[in-house]
Protein backbone atom coordinates (compact mmCIF):
# COMPACT_ATOMS: atom_id res chain seq x y z
CA UNK A 1 0.00 0.00 0.00
CA UNK A 2 1.43 3.35 -1.07
CA UNK A 3 0.43 6.41 0.94
CA UNK A 4 1.50 10.05 0.63
CA UNK A 5 1.30 12.26 3.71
CA UNK A 6 0.82 15.81 2.41
CA UNK A 7 0.57 19.36 3.71
CA UNK A 8 0.29 22.77 2.07
CA UNK A 9 0.85 26.38 3.09
CA UNK A 10 -1.14 29.16 1.45
CA UNK A 11 -1.41 32.93 1.03
CA UNK A 12 -4.62 32.97 3.08
CA UNK A 13 -7.58 30.89 4.18
CA UNK A 14 -10.20 31.24 1.44
CA UNK A 15 -10.04 29.91 -2.10
CA UNK A 16 -13.16 32.02 -2.74
CA UNK A 17 -10.83 35.04 -2.42
CA UNK A 18 -8.41 33.45 -4.90
CA UNK A 19 -5.81 32.60 -2.26
CA UNK A 20 -3.09 30.36 -3.58
CA UNK A 21 -0.70 27.58 -2.53
CA UNK A 22 2.85 28.67 -1.71
CA UNK A 23 4.35 25.43 -0.36
CA UNK A 24 3.67 21.72 -0.79
CA UNK A 25 5.42 19.09 1.31
CA UNK A 26 4.81 15.35 1.12
CA UNK A 27 6.47 12.14 2.34
CA UNK A 28 5.96 8.60 1.07
CA UNK A 29 4.89 5.54 3.06
CA UNK A 30 4.89 2.06 1.53
CA UNK A 31 3.30 -0.66 3.65
CA UNK A 32 3.39 1.76 6.62
CA UNK A 33 7.14 2.32 6.29
CA UNK A 34 8.75 5.66 5.52
CA UNK A 35 10.71 5.19 2.31
CA UNK A 36 12.80 8.38 2.50
CA UNK A 37 11.26 9.75 -0.72
CA UNK A 38 9.64 13.14 -0.43
CA UNK A 39 8.26 15.97 -2.54
CA UNK A 40 8.87 19.58 -1.56
CA UNK A 41 8.24 22.77 -3.51
CA UNK A 42 7.87 26.45 -2.75
CA UNK A 43 5.61 28.19 -5.27
CA UNK A 44 5.24 31.76 -6.50
CA UNK A 45 1.51 32.43 -5.96
CA UNK A 46 1.40 35.55 -8.17
CA UNK A 47 -0.29 37.46 -5.37
CA UNK A 48 0.54 38.82 -1.91
CA UNK A 49 0.73 36.65 1.21
CA UNK A 50 -1.69 37.94 3.84
CA UNK A 51 -0.13 39.13 7.09
CA UNK A 52 -2.13 36.63 9.13
CA UNK A 53 -0.88 33.76 6.98
CA UNK A 54 2.70 35.03 7.21
CA UNK A 55 2.45 34.95 11.02
CA UNK A 56 1.53 31.24 10.78
CA UNK A 57 4.18 29.98 8.35
CA UNK A 58 6.77 32.77 8.10
CA UNK A 59 7.02 32.54 4.29
CA UNK A 60 7.41 36.05 2.88
CA UNK A 61 6.54 37.58 -0.46
CA UNK A 62 10.23 38.33 -1.00
CA UNK A 63 11.18 34.68 -0.48
CA UNK A 64 8.64 33.53 -3.09
CA UNK A 65 9.55 35.95 -5.87
CA UNK A 66 11.96 33.62 -7.69
CA UNK A 67 10.07 30.38 -7.03
CA UNK A 68 8.31 28.45 -9.83
CA UNK A 69 4.61 28.87 -10.53
CA UNK A 70 2.16 26.07 -9.85
CA UNK A 71 1.92 25.25 -13.55
CA UNK A 72 5.65 24.52 -13.56
CA UNK A 73 5.48 21.96 -10.74
CA UNK A 74 2.09 20.32 -11.27
CA UNK A 75 3.39 17.47 -13.45
CA UNK A 76 6.00 16.51 -10.83
CA UNK A 77 3.35 16.68 -8.11
CA UNK A 78 0.90 14.46 -9.98
CA UNK A 79 3.64 11.94 -10.76
CA UNK A 80 4.46 11.74 -7.04
CA UNK A 81 0.90 11.34 -5.73
CA UNK A 82 -0.66 9.35 -8.61
CA UNK A 83 -2.72 6.33 -7.46
CA UNK A 84 -1.63 6.75 -3.83
CA UNK A 85 -3.76 7.28 -0.77
CA UNK A 86 -3.31 10.87 0.43
CA UNK A 87 -3.10 11.36 4.19
CA UNK A 88 -3.93 14.99 5.06
CA UNK A 89 -4.87 16.77 8.30
CA UNK A 90 -8.02 18.78 7.61
CA UNK A 91 -8.11 17.40 4.08
CA UNK A 92 -10.96 19.62 2.77
CA UNK A 93 -8.68 22.66 3.18
CA UNK A 94 -5.65 21.30 1.32
CA UNK A 95 -7.67 19.40 -1.29
CA UNK A 96 -9.79 22.48 -1.88
CA UNK A 97 -6.69 24.56 -2.58
CA UNK A 98 -5.18 21.90 -4.85
CA UNK A 99 -8.43 21.63 -6.81
CA UNK A 100 -8.50 25.43 -7.08
CA UNK A 101 -5.00 25.39 -8.57
CA UNK A 102 -5.96 22.60 -10.98
CA UNK A 103 -9.05 24.54 -12.11
CA UNK A 104 -7.06 27.72 -12.71
CA UNK A 105 -4.82 25.86 -15.16
CA UNK A 106 -7.86 24.86 -17.23
CA UNK A 107 -6.00 21.94 -18.77
CA UNK A 108 -8.32 19.05 -17.98
CA UNK A 109 -6.45 17.98 -14.83
CA UNK A 110 -9.70 17.19 -13.07
CA UNK A 111 -9.69 17.03 -9.27
CA UNK A 112 -7.39 15.52 -6.68
CA UNK A 113 -9.98 12.82 -6.13
CA UNK A 114 -9.56 11.74 -9.75
CA UNK A 115 -5.92 10.87 -9.08
CA UNK A 116 -5.91 9.67 -5.44
CA UNK A 117 -8.07 8.57 -2.58
CA UNK A 118 -7.99 10.87 0.45
CA UNK A 119 -7.94 10.19 4.21
CA UNK A 120 -8.62 13.10 6.58
CA UNK A 121 -6.70 12.58 9.83
CA UNK A 122 -8.59 15.43 11.51
CA UNK A 123 -11.91 13.63 10.98
CA UNK A 124 -10.24 10.42 12.16
CA UNK A 125 -8.92 12.10 15.31
CA UNK A 126 -12.32 13.61 16.09
CA UNK A 127 -13.88 10.15 15.95
CA UNK A 128 -11.18 8.72 18.22
CA UNK A 129 -11.05 11.67 20.64
CA UNK A 130 -14.43 13.43 20.64
CA UNK A 131 -14.59 16.70 22.53
CA UNK A 132 -10.80 17.09 22.68
CA UNK A 133 -8.36 19.29 20.81
CA UNK A 134 -7.28 17.50 17.66
CA UNK A 135 -4.96 19.91 15.92
CA UNK A 136 -1.52 18.61 14.98
CA UNK A 137 0.21 19.96 18.08
CA UNK A 138 -2.40 18.38 20.37
CA UNK A 139 -2.04 15.03 18.60
CA UNK A 140 1.74 15.19 18.90
CA UNK A 141 1.35 15.60 22.66
CA UNK A 142 -1.23 12.82 22.86
CA UNK A 143 0.84 10.32 20.87
CA UNK A 144 4.28 11.39 22.15
CA UNK A 145 5.47 12.63 18.75
CA UNK A 146 8.36 15.10 18.95
CA UNK A 147 7.33 18.43 17.42
CA UNK A 148 9.90 20.56 19.25
CA UNK A 149 11.25 21.90 15.94
CA UNK A 150 7.82 23.19 14.88
CA UNK A 151 8.15 26.88 15.73
CA UNK A 152 6.21 27.76 12.58
CA UNK A 153 4.06 25.75 10.21
CA UNK A 154 5.90 24.32 7.22
CA UNK A 155 4.71 22.00 4.46
CA UNK A 156 7.47 19.38 4.58
CA UNK A 157 8.04 19.49 8.34
CA UNK A 158 4.30 19.21 9.05
CA UNK A 159 4.02 16.30 6.61
CA UNK A 160 6.86 14.49 8.39
CA UNK A 161 5.25 15.09 11.79
CA UNK A 162 1.81 14.05 10.52
CA UNK A 163 3.28 10.80 9.18
CA UNK A 164 4.47 9.93 12.70
CA UNK A 165 1.10 10.92 14.19
CA UNK A 166 -0.85 8.92 11.61
CA UNK A 167 1.22 5.78 12.20
CA UNK A 168 0.79 6.12 15.97
CA UNK A 169 -2.93 6.86 15.67
CA UNK A 170 -3.55 3.84 13.44
CA UNK A 171 -1.55 1.25 15.31
CA UNK A 172 2.10 2.29 15.30
CA UNK A 173 4.92 2.24 12.82
CA UNK A 174 6.29 -1.20 12.06
CA UNK A 175 9.77 -0.04 11.01
CA UNK A 176 11.66 3.04 12.17
CA UNK A 177 14.24 2.80 9.41
CA UNK A 178 14.12 4.75 6.18
CA UNK A 179 14.01 2.55 3.10
CA UNK A 180 15.59 3.81 -0.10
CA UNK A 181 17.09 7.17 -0.94
CA UNK A 182 15.59 10.61 -1.33
CA UNK A 183 14.06 11.23 -4.74
CA UNK A 184 16.47 13.79 -6.13
CA UNK A 185 13.98 15.07 -8.69
CA UNK A 186 11.33 15.56 -6.00
CA UNK A 187 13.57 17.08 -3.36
CA UNK A 188 14.75 20.12 -5.31
CA UNK A 189 14.31 23.58 -3.85
CA UNK A 190 14.42 22.44 -0.22
CA UNK A 191 16.87 25.11 0.93
CA UNK A 192 15.71 28.01 3.01
CA UNK A 193 12.69 27.82 5.27
CA UNK A 194 12.56 24.14 6.17
CA UNK A 195 13.37 25.05 9.80
CA UNK A 196 14.94 21.75 10.87
CA UNK A 197 17.65 22.30 13.48
CA UNK A 198 20.95 20.55 12.78
CA UNK A 199 21.75 20.00 16.46
CA UNK A 200 19.96 19.84 19.77
CA UNK A 201 21.44 20.82 23.13
CA UNK A 202 22.58 17.93 25.35
CA UNK A 203 20.06 16.62 27.86
CA UNK A 204 20.49 17.86 31.42
CA UNK A 205 21.22 15.01 33.89
CA UNK A 206 20.28 15.67 37.53
CA UNK A 207 21.64 13.16 40.07
CA UNK A 208 19.64 12.17 43.14
CA UNK A 209 20.90 13.59 46.43
CA UNK A 210 21.83 11.34 49.36
CA UNK A 211 18.60 12.34 51.10
CA UNK A 212 16.53 11.43 48.05
CA UNK A 213 18.33 8.08 47.73
CA UNK A 214 17.62 7.38 51.41
CA UNK A 215 13.93 8.21 51.01
CA UNK A 216 13.78 6.06 47.90
CA UNK A 217 15.33 3.10 49.75
CA UNK A 218 12.84 3.52 52.58
CA UNK A 219 9.94 3.58 50.14
CA UNK A 220 11.19 0.42 48.40
CA UNK A 221 11.57 -1.19 51.82
CA UNK A 222 7.91 -0.59 52.54
CA UNK A 223 6.94 -2.07 49.16
CA UNK A 224 9.19 -5.07 49.85
CA UNK A 225 7.51 -5.66 53.22
CA UNK A 226 3.92 -5.17 52.02
CA UNK A 227 4.44 -7.35 48.94
CA UNK A 228 5.94 -10.23 50.87
CA UNK A 229 9.37 -9.85 49.30
CA UNK A 230 8.13 -9.39 45.74
CA UNK A 231 9.56 -5.90 45.12
CA UNK A 232 11.34 -5.84 41.75
CA UNK A 233 13.77 -3.05 42.71
CA UNK A 234 15.13 -3.79 46.18
CA UNK A 235 18.52 -2.15 45.50
CA UNK A 236 19.15 1.51 44.81
CA UNK A 237 20.76 2.19 41.44
CA UNK A 238 19.92 5.86 41.02
CA UNK A 239 23.53 7.05 41.27
CA UNK A 240 25.16 4.22 39.29
SULGI-V45152 format. One line per field, one symbol per residue. ss: DSSP state (h for helix, s for strand, l for the rest). Layout:
ss = ???
This chain:
ss = lsssssssssllllhhhlllssssssssssllssssssssssllllllllhhhhhhhlllhhhhlllllhhhhhhhhhhhhlllssssllhhhhhhhhhhhhhhhllllllhhhllsssshhhhhhhhlllllllhhhhhhhllllllllllllhhhhhhhhhhhhhhhllllllllllllllllllllllllllllllllllllllllhhhhhhhhhhhhhhhhhllllllllllllll
